[in-house]
Amino acid sequence: MPRTYLSFIALALSILYGAGFAALDPTPNGYAAVGGALVAITWIAVGVFGKDDPGPRAGPTEDAIPPFGTPPEDRR
């Protein structure tokens, strides 16, 4: 799964977990432990299951100019 989607989900859960402390009065017992574990697991999932987007491919091109492409005199 793309890392951007997993990062968004982890960020949203982190924000909702933090907002829960302000919204819930009094905060239920175990909220910090369970919520903290859930947030930690989501961020670990980002690192374990996230796939980086492939970057631009390097190589000789027909329309690039040096130093980024193959100079015209070296093309065959």
C-alpha positions as CSV (number, residue, x, y, z in Angstrom):
1,M,0.0,0.0,0.0
2,P,1.4,3.5,-0.7
3,R,3.0,5.1,2.2
4,T,1.0,8.3,1.7
5,Y,-2.3,6.5,2.5
6,L,-1.0,4.8,5.5
7,S,0.6,8.0,6.8
8,F,-2.7,9.8,6.4
9,I,-4.6,7.1,8.4
10,A,-2.0,7.1,11.1
11,L,-2.0,10.9,11.3
12,A,-5.9,10.9,11.5
13,L,-5.9,8.3,14.3
14,S,-3.2,10.3,16.2
15,I,-5.2,13.5,16.0
16,L,-8.4,11.7,17.0
17,Y,-6.6,10.1,20.0
18,G,-5.3,13.5,21.1
19,A,-8.6,15.1,20.7
20,G,-10.2,12.4,22.8
21,F,-8.4,13.6,25.9
22,A,-10.1,17.0,25.5
23,A,-13.5,15.6,24.5
24,L,-13.9,12.9,27.2
25,D,-14.3,14.3,30.7
26,P,-13.3,12.4,32.8
27,T,-11.0,10.3,30.6
28,P,-11.8,6.6,31.0
29,N,-9.4,4.3,32.7
30,G,-7.1,2.6,30.2
31,Y,-7.7,5.2,27.5
32,A,-4.1,6.4,27.4
33,A,-2.7,2.9,27.3
34,V,-5.0,1.5,24.7
35,G,-5.0,4.6,22.5
36,G,-1.3,5.0,22.8
37,A,-0.8,1.3,21.7
38,L,-3.2,1.8,18.8
39,V,-1.3,5.0,17.6
40,A,2.0,3.2,17.9
41,I,0.8,0.2,15.9
42,T,-0.5,2.4,13.1
43,W,2.8,4.3,12.8
44,I,4.7,1.0,12.9
45,A,2.5,-0.2,10.0
46,V,3.5,2.8,8.0
47,G,7.1,1.8,8.3
48,V,6.6,-1.9,7.7
49,F,3.9,-2.0,5.1
50,G,4.3,1.3,3.3
51,K,5.8,1.3,-0.1
52,D,7.7,4.3,-1.4
53,D,6.5,5.9,-4.6
54,P,9.0,5.2,-7.4
55,G,11.0,8.2,-8.3
56,P,11.8,9.5,-11.7
57,R,13.8,7.1,-13.8
58,A,17.3,8.0,-14.7
59,G,18.8,7.2,-18.1
60,P,19.6,8.6,-21.5
61,T,16.9,10.7,-23.1
62,E,16.5,12.3,-26.5
63,D,15.5,15.8,-25.4
64,A,17.5,16.3,-22.2
65,I,20.5,18.6,-22.1
66,P,23.8,17.9,-20.1
67,P,24.4,17.2,-17.3
68,F,21.0,15.5,-17.0
69,G,20.9,13.6,-20.2
70,T,23.1,12.2,-22.9
71,P,24.9,14.9,-24.9
72,P,23.8,14.9,-28.6
73,E,27.3,14.0,-29.8
74,D,27.2,10.8,-27.7
75,R,23.9,9.6,-28.9
76,R,23.8,6.7,-31.4
